[in-house]
Amino acid sequence: MKTQADILLQDGAEPSAVSITLSNLARLSHFDTAQTENYNEKILRTFKSIAPLLEGAPRTLATSVIALMQQVAGYRQFIVQGSSTSAQVQAYLEILHQHAFIPNRVLVHLDPEWPPHELAARNVVVKSLVDDIQERKRQGKKIEENVRLCEGFTCQLPVADPTSIKRLVTQTF
């Protein structure tokens, strides 16, 4: 017999609060790398608490199952570097938006004029790139416009031509 708690955990016409929380925690862990272990621990504890219901009636927790699959698969971080006013950067963003459904995508735009210092304080990859931008500015060097794909907190080399960016977007896991 299902308890009131079991019913509250289930996804109906709308996902349950638990399912949304699991999805949000998984996504946050890729923005806030300073807290990744903390988020992952909360995710694990939550999954353990709903494990009996997941095992007995997984269809009732469809969004939680999706969150688990996202957590296992990991996220693809696309980092676009360059000025918001640049036609080239706008073209890069358009390519990424044309493929709006990229499972487990995180998109970060690093505008050299407005670097995301708050995010950099919480994300080691973004911090490294913001530090590089600031160093290049100090040295009077050009700040390259490009796109990086990062997976598992490791970034590929930056690409700048639209064909290569389309290839990054459409490549499978």
C-alpha positions in Angstrom: 0.0 0.0 0.0 1.3 3.4 -1.0 1.8 6.0 1.8 1.1 9.7 1.5 4.8 10.3 1.2 5.0 7.9 -1.8 2.1 9.8 -3.5 3.9 13.1 -3.0 7.1 11.7 -4.6 5.3 10.6 -7.7 5.3 12.5 -11.0 1.8 13.1 -12.3 0.7 15.7 -14.8 3.5 17.8 -13.3 6.8 16.5 -12.0 7.2 16.1 -8.3 9.2 18.5 -6.2 11.7 15.7 -5.6 12.2 15.1 -9.3 12.7 18.8 -10.1 15.1 19.1 -7.2 17.2 16.1 -8.5 17.4 17.7 -11.9 18.3 21.1 -10.5 21.0 19.6 -8.3 22.6 17.7 -11.2 22.6 20.8 -13.3 23.9 23.0 -10.5 26.8 20.6 -9.9 28.1 21.6 -13.4 27.8 25.3 -12.8 29.1 25.4 -9.3 32.1 23.1 -9.4 33.1 24.3 -5.9 30.1 22.4 -4.6 30.0 19.4 -7.0 30.7 16.9 -4.3 28.1 18.4 -2.0 25.4 18.4 -4.7 26.3 14.8 -5.7 26.0 13.7 -2.1 22.5 15.3 -1.9 21.6 13.6 -5.1 22.8 10.2 -3.8 20.9 10.5 -0.5 17.7 11.5 -2.3 17.9 8.6 -4.7 18.6 6.2 -1.8 15.5 7.6 0.0 13.2 7.0 -3.0 14.9 3.7 -4.1 12.1 1.4 -2.8 9.5 3.3 -4.9 11.9 3.5 -7.9 12.4 -0.3 -7.7 8.7 -1.1 -7.2 7.0 1.5 -9.5 9.6 3.3 -11.7 6.9 4.6 -14.1 5.5 6.8 -11.3 8.8 8.6 -11.0 9.6 9.2 -14.6 11.2 12.6 -14.1 13.4 11.2 -11.3 14.5 8.5 -13.6 15.4 11.1 -16.2 17.3 13.0 -13.6 19.2 9.8 -12.7 20.0 9.2 -16.4 21.2 12.8 -16.7 23.4 12.5 -13.7 25.0 9.3 -15.0 25.5 10.7 -18.6 26.9 14.0 -17.4 26.5 17.4 -19.0 28.0 19.0 -22.0 29.2 22.5 -21.3 29.4 24.8 -24.3 31.5 27.9 -23.4 31.2 30.8 -25.9 34.0 33.4 -25.6 33.7 36.8 -27.1 31.9 40.1 -27.1 28.1 40.1 -27.1 28.2 42.7 -29.9 30.4 40.6 -32.1 28.7 39.2 -35.3 30.9 36.1 -35.0 29.8 35.4 -31.5 26.2 35.9 -32.4 26.7 33.4 -35.2 28.2 30.9 -32.7 25.2 31.4 -30.4 22.8 31.0 -33.3 24.4 27.6 -34.1 24.0 26.5 -30.5 20.4 27.8 -30.4 19.5 26.1 -33.7 20.1 22.8 -31.9 18.1 23.8 -28.9 17.5 20.2 -27.8 20.9 19.1 -26.8 20.5 16.7 -23.9 22.2 17.8 -20.7 23.5 21.0 -22.2 25.0 23.9 -20.2 25.7 27.1 -22.1 28.0 29.7 -20.7 28.9 33.0 -22.5 32.1 34.7 -21.5 32.0 38.3 -22.6 35.4 39.9 -22.1 33.8 43.2 -21.3 31.5 41.7 -18.6 33.3 38.5 -17.3 31.1 36.4 -15.0 33.2 36.9 -11.9 30.5 35.4 -9.6 30.4 32.2 -11.7 34.2 32.2 -11.9 34.4 32.1 -8.1 32.3 28.9 -8.2 33.4 27.2 -11.4 37.1 26.2 -11.9 36.8 26.1 -15.7 35.2 29.5 -16.0 37.7 30.9 -13.5 40.6 29.7 -15.6 39.1 31.2 -18.7 38.3 34.5 -17.0 41.8 34.7 -15.6 43.2 34.1 -19.1 41.0 36.9 -20.5 42.1 39.3 -17.8 45.7 38.5 -18.4 45.4 39.0 -22.2 43.7 42.3 -21.5 46.6 43.4 -19.3 49.1 42.4 -21.9 47.1 44.1 -24.7 46.7 40.8 -26.5 43.6 39.9 -28.6 40.9 37.9 -27.0 39.9 35.1 -29.3 36.3 34.5 -30.1 35.6 30.8 -29.9 33.6 27.9 -28.5 34.8 25.2 -26.2 33.0 21.9 -25.4 33.7 20.6 -21.9 32.6 17.2 -20.7 33.4 15.8 -17.3 35.0 19.1 -16.3 37.6 18.7 -19.1 37.5 21.1 -22.1 38.4 20.3 -25.7 40.5 22.8 -27.6 38.6 25.9 -28.7 37.1 26.1 -32.2 36.2 29.2 -34.2 34.9 28.1 -37.5 31.1 27.5 -37.8 31.6 24.0 -39.4 33.6 22.8 -36.5 31.1 24.3 -34.0 28.3 22.5 -35.8 30.3 19.3 -35.5 30.7 19.8 -31.7 27.0 20.4 -31.3 25.9 17.4 -33.3 28.5 14.8 -32.1 27.2 12.1 -30.1 28.3 11.2 -26.6 
